[in-house]
Amino acid sequence: MGSNWLGDLERLIMAVATSDHPRILHLVSVALQQGASWRAIVRMLEGAVEKLSSSQGYSDKDFQIAHLVKVLGRPKLHYALHRALRIPSLSTTE
């Protein structure tokens, strides 16, 4: 276990700690049950975040606006702005 392993573990911890996506814990649990290495889990998380961010062509700003609307508003407001401004949907931001 060298310094690369420690760096990967730190990145994993930061990815999990800064994520508000409810499926992260499930993804890590399943990967560990299947015997995945820390590096494989880090690559999986990075891939999932990248895919989620770019899957609908949303920018970081779009996700920030959606998160703000989700926190300050109600589902109906979020839905209306999703339809009007094409911000990510509630299910995409969860």
C-alpha positions as CSV (number, residue, x, y, z in Angstrom):
1,M,0.0,0.0,0.0
2,G,1.9,3.0,-1.3
3,S,1.1,6.6,-1.6
4,N,-0.9,6.0,-4.7
5,W,-3.3,3.8,-2.8
6,L,-3.7,6.5,-0.1
7,G,-4.4,9.1,-2.7
8,D,-7.1,6.9,-4.3
9,L,-8.6,6.3,-0.9
10,E,-8.7,10.0,-0.2
11,R,-10.3,10.7,-3.5
12,L,-12.9,8.0,-2.8
13,I,-13.7,9.5,0.6
14,M,-14.0,13.0,-0.9
15,A,-16.3,11.7,-3.7
16,V,-18.6,10.0,-1.2
17,A,-18.5,12.9,1.3
18,T,-19.3,15.6,-1.3
19,S,-22.0,13.7,-3.1
20,D,-25.7,14.2,-2.3
21,H,-26.7,11.4,-4.7
22,P,-28.6,8.7,-2.7
23,R,-27.2,5.8,-4.8
24,I,-23.5,6.4,-4.0
25,L,-23.6,4.3,-0.8
26,H,-25.4,1.5,-2.6
27,L,-22.8,1.6,-5.5
28,V,-19.9,1.4,-3.0
29,S,-21.6,-1.4,-1.0
30,V,-22.2,-3.5,-4.0
31,A,-18.7,-3.0,-5.4
32,L,-17.2,-4.0,-2.1
33,Q,-19.4,-7.1,-1.9
34,Q,-18.2,-8.0,-5.3
35,G,-14.5,-7.7,-4.2
36,A,-13.7,-4.5,-6.2
37,S,-10.5,-2.7,-5.3
38,W,-10.5,0.9,-4.0
39,R,-9.1,2.0,-7.3
40,A,-11.9,0.3,-9.2
41,I,-14.5,1.9,-6.9
42,V,-12.9,5.4,-7.5
43,R,-12.9,4.9,-11.2
44,M,-16.6,3.7,-11.0
45,L,-17.6,6.8,-9.0
46,E,-15.7,9.2,-11.3
47,G,-17.4,7.5,-14.3
48,A,-20.8,7.7,-12.8
49,V,-20.4,11.4,-11.9
50,E,-19.1,12.2,-15.4
51,K,-21.9,10.3,-17.1
52,L,-24.5,11.9,-14.8
53,S,-23.2,15.4,-15.5
54,S,-22.9,15.0,-19.3
55,S,-25.8,12.5,-20.0
56,Q,-28.3,15.2,-20.8
57,G,-25.9,17.9,-21.9
58,Y,-26.4,19.8,-18.6
59,S,-23.6,22.2,-17.5
60,D,-22.5,22.6,-13.9
61,K,-24.5,25.8,-13.8
62,D,-27.6,23.9,-14.8
63,F,-27.1,21.5,-11.9
64,Q,-26.4,24.4,-9.5
65,I,-29.6,26.1,-10.5
66,A,-31.6,22.9,-10.2
67,H,-30.1,22.3,-6.7
68,L,-30.9,25.8,-5.6
69,V,-34.5,25.4,-6.8
70,K,-34.8,22.0,-5.1
71,V,-33.6,23.5,-1.8
72,L,-35.5,26.8,-1.9
73,G,-38.6,25.8,-3.8
74,R,-41.1,23.0,-4.0
75,P,-41.4,20.1,-6.5
76,K,-44.0,22.0,-8.6
77,L,-41.6,25.0,-8.9
78,H,-38.8,22.7,-9.9
79,Y,-41.0,20.9,-12.4
80,A,-42.1,24.3,-14.0
81,L,-38.5,25.5,-14.3
82,H,-37.4,22.1,-15.6
83,R,-39.9,22.5,-18.4
84,A,-39.3,26.2,-19.0
85,L,-35.5,26.5,-18.6
86,R,-34.5,22.9,-19.3
87,I,-32.7,22.5,-15.9
88,P,-32.1,18.9,-14.8
89,S,-35.2,17.1,-13.4
90,L,-35.7,16.1,-9.8
91,S,-34.8,12.5,-10.5
92,T,-31.6,13.6,-12.3
93,T,-30.5,15.7,-9.4
94,E,-31.1,13.1,-6.7
